[in-house]
Amino acid sequence: GTPETEAARVIKPLMALLKDEAPDVRASAAEAVARVSPDAGAMFPGLFAAFNGRSGSPARQAEESALKLIEHLGQKLGDADPATVAKTLEKIRGMGARGLGLLAPVGRCLRHGDLWVRVRALECLRDFGEFAADLLNEAMRLTGDSDWYVRQLAHQCLPALAPEGGRIIAALRAGLSDSHELVRKEAIRSLGQLGVAAGEAGPELLELMEKSNGELRPVIERTLERIGAPDLSVRRT
């Protein structure tokens, strides 16, 4: 993953210590988080409460700076101009894990009437990965969007939000019958990313391969191998 995502994974276990009864433990944990990522406050808005009055600590200063940036970008996400919102989402995506403090307003952008706002919001979710799992239902809803490009990107997002598979498998299997070939292709690839967890999609993939053109067939074959269905992948027409 990206350095920002790896930093978030290191920081996550420290969150329990931020709730410790001892003020010194909370403050030390907060400073440890800040050493891993100076902008860690943007990842965890509740971090500020852990500093317990240490106004001079680098961690608290980083938190205050991060919260100001979050407030500014959050206001931009509420702008009436879709182009401004889309550009703001691009900035948030570029922040990596630091943008997680804006997860809620980014989620609201998934219901925006403008195509490119929805696209940019989905790109943020894809890059946030499992840290954006709370928005999985919204991403699944967009697999049925009126625009094919949004549907394609939504299918691409699902394995990032739920790498274990689970209920996204049904949504991806439904994508195999989408009206647009590129959406079908993305659904196939995403099933492959899930590995053996998506094994139940094997028969549908084989049926699709038998009906598909030469460009799609190799993608299906690779996915069949990844989901652990080599007996299906050897069948050819």
Disulfide bonds with the S-S distance in Angstrom:
none
